[in-house]
Amino acid sequence: CAVPMFALMTKLASGDLHDAAGRRTVGKEWLQQVRTACPAVKFVAHYAILGPWDFMDIYEAPDVETAHSVSILSRARGAVAVESWQLLPYDDCLKVLERVS
């Protein structure tokens, strides 16, 4: 069974995006906090994005409770909005469709 994957969508306060050095420091502190609290989490990608969200992190977590912890830590570090989405690879989605069809 594959390890569950999640996308963490994060929105920051507008003032938090104007200080690259401060953003880098807070980002590193958050990452260390996640690694300490959730050592089983493996980050796959981190993107700055256009649209209603500022950042997207894609990561593996052993379960949904761990994914909740990552979201909670993001809010605790100053994110004004956070959403976590569980991801299903496309081929796995097709297998599910075949089973229920």
C-alpha positions as CSV (number, residue, x, y, z in Angstrom):
1,C,0.0,0.0,0.0
2,A,1.4,3.4,-1.0
3,V,2.1,6.1,1.6
4,P,-0.7,8.7,1.6
5,M,0.2,12.0,-0.1
6,F,-1.1,15.4,0.8
7,A,-1.0,18.9,-0.5
8,L,-0.7,21.7,2.0
9,M,-2.1,25.0,0.7
10,T,-0.9,28.1,2.7
11,K,-1.9,31.7,2.6
12,L,0.1,34.3,4.5
13,A,-0.7,37.8,5.6
14,S,0.2,40.2,2.9
15,G,3.0,41.8,5.0
16,D,4.7,38.5,5.4
17,L,5.5,38.3,1.7
18,H,7.6,41.5,1.5
19,D,10.5,40.3,3.7
20,A,12.5,37.6,2.0
21,A,15.0,37.1,4.8
22,G,12.3,37.0,7.4
23,R,10.2,34.6,5.3
24,R,13.2,32.3,4.9
25,T,13.8,32.3,8.6
26,V,10.2,31.6,9.5
27,G,10.0,28.9,6.8
28,K,13.1,27.1,8.2
29,E,11.8,27.3,11.7
30,W,8.4,25.9,10.6
31,L,10.1,23.0,8.7
32,Q,12.2,22.2,11.7
33,Q,9.1,22.2,13.9
34,V,7.3,19.8,11.5
35,R,10.3,17.5,11.4
36,T,10.5,17.4,15.2
37,A,6.7,16.9,15.7
38,C,6.1,14.7,12.7
39,P,9.3,12.8,11.8
40,A,7.5,10.4,9.4
41,V,6.6,13.3,7.1
42,K,8.6,13.4,3.9
43,F,8.4,16.6,1.8
44,V,8.3,16.0,-1.9
45,A,8.0,19.5,-3.3
46,H,7.5,23.2,-2.2
47,Y,6.1,25.8,-4.6
48,A,5.3,29.5,-4.5
49,I,2.1,29.8,-6.5
50,L,-0.2,32.3,-8.2
51,G,-3.8,32.6,-7.2
52,P,-5.6,32.5,-3.8
53,W,-2.8,30.5,-2.1
54,D,0.8,31.6,-1.6
55,F,2.5,28.3,-1.2
56,M,1.9,24.6,-1.9
57,D,3.8,21.8,-0.2
58,I,3.4,18.2,-1.4
59,Y,4.3,15.6,1.2
60,E,3.9,12.0,2.3
61,A,2.5,11.3,5.7
62,P,1.6,8.0,7.3
63,D,-2.0,9.0,8.1
64,V,-4.5,11.8,8.1
65,E,-3.8,12.6,11.8
66,T,-0.2,13.5,10.9
67,A,-1.4,15.6,8.0
68,H,-3.7,17.5,10.5
69,S,-0.6,18.1,12.7
70,V,1.2,19.7,9.7
71,S,-1.7,22.0,9.1
72,I,-2.0,22.9,12.8
73,L,1.7,23.8,12.9
74,S,1.3,26.0,9.8
75,R,-1.5,28.0,11.5
76,A,0.6,28.2,14.6
77,R,3.5,29.7,12.6
78,G,1.4,32.5,11.3
79,A,-0.4,31.3,8.2
80,V,-3.8,33.1,7.9
81,A,-5.4,30.2,6.0
82,V,-4.4,26.6,5.4
83,E,-6.1,23.7,3.5
84,S,-4.8,20.2,3.3
85,W,-5.8,18.0,0.4
86,Q,-5.3,14.3,0.3
87,L,-3.8,13.3,-3.1
88,L,-4.5,10.1,-5.1
89,P,-2.2,9.4,-8.1
90,Y,-4.2,9.3,-11.4
91,D,-3.5,5.6,-12.1
92,D,-4.8,4.8,-8.6
93,C,-7.9,6.8,-9.3
94,L,-8.5,4.8,-12.5
95,K,-8.2,1.6,-10.5
96,V,-10.8,2.8,-8.1
97,L,-13.1,3.7,-11.0
98,E,-12.7,0.3,-12.4
99,R,-13.6,-1.4,-9.1
100,V,-16.8,0.7,-8.7
101,S,-17.9,0.5,-12.3
